[in-house]
Amino acid sequence: AFRKISEFLERFEHYSCEYRLKDHHGVYKSILEIGTPRFLPDKTFAGYMGSCLDISEMKSAQQELAGYTKELKRSNEELENFAYVASHDMQEPLRMIASYTQLIQKGIETNRTEGLTEFMRYVTDGVTRMQSLISDLLQFSRVNSKGSAFADVNMQELLSVVTTNIS
C-alpha cells in the first residue's frame, strides 16, 4: 500500500488507499487514507492535504454482510432444490386424480358404471395424499420459526405408506 502511495506522491497526484495499522493497544485497525495535492498559484507543489479514517467498523460490517450474502445464496439454492422436489412429489397425486377423473367422466358419458366406485376411491385417496403433502410442507416451513419440534417416526409405518403410494 505504501509503495502505491509513493508512486502517487512522486507524480503529485490524488491518492486513496486502505491498509491495516496496529494501534497503541496492539489492535489492528483498517485505515482509509486520502491525499490531495495542493499547488501554489505559480503551479509550484505546496504539499498534500489529506486525512486518515478508521474504517474498521465498516470493514467488519462488509465482512458480516458478505457472510450473510453467502448464507442467503446457499439457503436460496436449498430452497430451489426443495421446491423442485416438492413440486415433483405434489404432481404425482394430481396426475393420478386427473387420470381417474377422466375415466369417471368417460364412464358417466357412456353410462358404464362398473368400476366408478373404485375410481372414486382412487381420486379420494389422491386428494388425501395431496392434503397430507401440503400439510407436511406447511409443517416443514415452520421448523425454523414457530413450528413444533420434530417427533419420532415409526419407520415400518412410513415404509408401508410409501410402498402403498408407489404401487
C-alpha positions in Angstrom: 0.0 0.0 0.0 2.8 2.5 0.9 4.6 1.7 -2.4 1.5 2.6 -4.3 1.2 5.9 -2.3 4.8 6.8 -3.0 4.1 6.5 -6.8 1.3 9.0 -6.5 3.3 11.3 -4.3 6.2 11.3 -6.8 3.7 12.4 -9.6 1.9 14.8 -7.2 -1.4 13.0 -7.8 -4.5 12.5 -5.7 -4.4 9.2 -3.9 -6.6 6.9 -1.8 -5.7 3.6 -0.2 -6.6 1.2 2.5 -4.3 -0.5 4.9 -4.1 -2.1 8.3 -2.4 -0.4 11.2 -1.8 -1.6 14.7 -2.9 0.9 17.3 -1.3 1.6 20.7 -3.3 -1.2 22.3 -2.0 -3.7 19.8 -5.3 -4.0 17.9 -5.2 -3.8 14.1 -7.4 -1.2 12.5 -8.4 -0.8 8.9 -7.5 2.7 7.7 -8.5 4.7 4.7 -6.0 7.3 3.7 -6.8 10.0 1.2 -4.5 12.7 0.0 -4.9 15.6 -2.4 -2.0 17.6 -3.8 -2.0 21.4 -3.3 -0.3 23.8 -5.6 0.6 27.5 -5.3 -0.7 30.0 -7.9 2.5 29.7 -9.8 1.9 25.9 -10.0 4.6 25.0 -7.5 3.8 22.0 -5.5 2.9 23.0 -1.9 2.3 19.6 -0.3 -0.6 17.3 0.3 -3.8 17.9 2.3 -5.2 14.6 3.5 -6.8 12.6 6.1 -6.9 9.1 7.6 -10.1 7.5 8.6 -10.6 4.4 10.8 -12.9 2.2 8.7 -12.7 -0.9 10.9 -16.4 -0.9 11.7 -17.3 -0.5 8.0 -14.9 -3.3 7.1 -16.4 -5.5 9.8 -19.9 -4.8 8.6 -18.9 -5.5 5.0 -17.5 -8.9 6.1 -20.6 -9.6 8.0 -22.7 -8.7 5.0 -20.6 -10.9 2.8 -21.2 -13.8 5.2 -25.0 -13.1 5.2 -24.9 -12.9 1.4 -23.1 -16.3 1.1 -25.6 -17.9 3.6 -28.5 -16.4 1.7 -27.2 -17.8 -1.6 -26.8 -21.2 0.0 -30.2 -21.0 1.5 -31.8 -20.0 -1.8 -30.1 -22.9 -3.6 -31.5 -25.3 -0.9 -34.9 -23.7 -1.3 -34.8 -24.1 -5.1 -33.9 -27.7 -4.8 -36.6 -28.3 -2.2 -39.2 -26.6 -4.3 -38.2 -28.8 -7.3 -38.6 -32.0 -5.2 -41.8 -30.8 -3.5 -43.4 -29.8 -6.8 -42.5 -33.2 -8.3 -43.9 -35.0 -5.3 -47.1 -33.0 -5.4 -47.7 -33.5 -9.1 -47.9 -37.3 -8.8 -51.2 -37.3 -6.8 -52.6 -34.7 -9.2 -51.8 -36.8 -12.3 -53.4 -39.8 -10.7 -56.5 -37.7 -9.8 -56.7 -36.3 -13.3 -56.4 -39.8 -14.9 -59.2 -41.3 -12.7 -61.4 -38.3 -13.1 -61.1 -38.7 -16.9 -62.1 -42.4 -16.5 -65.0 -41.5 -14.3 -66.1 -38.8 -16.9 -65.9 -41.4 -19.7 -67.9 -43.9 -17.6 -70.6 -41.3 -17.0 -70.7 -40.3 -20.7 -71.1 -43.9 -21.8 -73.4 -45.0 -18.9 -70.9 -47.6 -17.8 -70.9 -47.5 -14.0 -68.8 -50.6 -13.3 -65.5 -49.6 -11.6 -66.6 -46.0 -11.0 -66.8 -46.6 -7.2 -63.2 -47.9 -7.3 -62.1 -45.0 -9.4 -63.7 -42.5 -6.9 -61.8 -44.3 -4.1 -58.5 -43.6 -6.0 -59.5 -40.0 -6.5 -60.3 -39.6 -2.8 -57.0 -41.3 -1.9 -55.1 -38.9 -4.2 -56.8 -35.9 -2.6 -56.0 -37.2 0.9 -52.3 -37.7 -0.1 -52.2 -34.2 -1.6 -53.7 -32.7 1.6 -51.1 -34.7 3.6 -48.2 -33.4 1.4 -49.5 -29.8 1.7 -49.8 -30.2 5.5 -46.3 -31.7 5.7 -44.9 -28.9 3.6 -46.5 -26.3 5.9 -45.2 -28.1 9.0 -41.7 -28.2 7.4 -41.8 -24.5 6.6 -42.4 -23.7 10.3 -39.4 -25.7 11.6 -37.1 -22.7 11.9 -39.8 -20.3 13.0 -42.9 -21.2 15.0 -43.3 -24.9 14.3 -43.2 -27.7 16.9 -40.2 -29.9 17.4 -39.6 -33.0 15.4 -41.2 -36.2 16.7 -40.2 -39.8 16.5 -41.3 -41.6 13.3 -42.3 -45.3 13.0 -40.2 -46.3 10.0 -42.3 -49.5 9.4 -45.5 -47.4 9.2 -43.7 -44.9 6.9 -42.4 -47.7 4.7 -45.9 -49.2 4.4 -47.3 -45.8 3.3 -44.5 -45.3 0.8 -44.9 -48.8 -0.8 -48.7 -48.3 -0.9 -48.2 -44.9 -2.7 -45.8 -46.3 -5.4 -47.9 -49.4 -6.1 
